[in-house]
């Protein structure tokens, strides 16, 4: 599997094409994870609607943002960038939840 090979190799020993292939693989995984997250968020929206729970839950959103920041630090990724991505995901989910009510 190319992904496993790349993890074992020093990136400095990889060709530009191999590095680009690795990025392409990662991008595919990111899209798959976003799709999974969106599916679960849609299911949450259905539960909220069935139980007449408000779309927005600020305390839950804060927990998600805190967790995103902690994970960013753990993986040594810019926390502001990760939080911006999660803020966008949350906002898109909220818009979709409102439209489907």
Secondary structure, 3 states (H helix, E strand, C coil): CHHHHHHHCCHHHCCHHHHHHHHHHHHHHHHHHHHHHHHHHHHHHHHHHHCCCCCCCHHHHHHHHHHHHHHHHHCCCCHHHHHHHHHHHHHHHHHHHHHCC
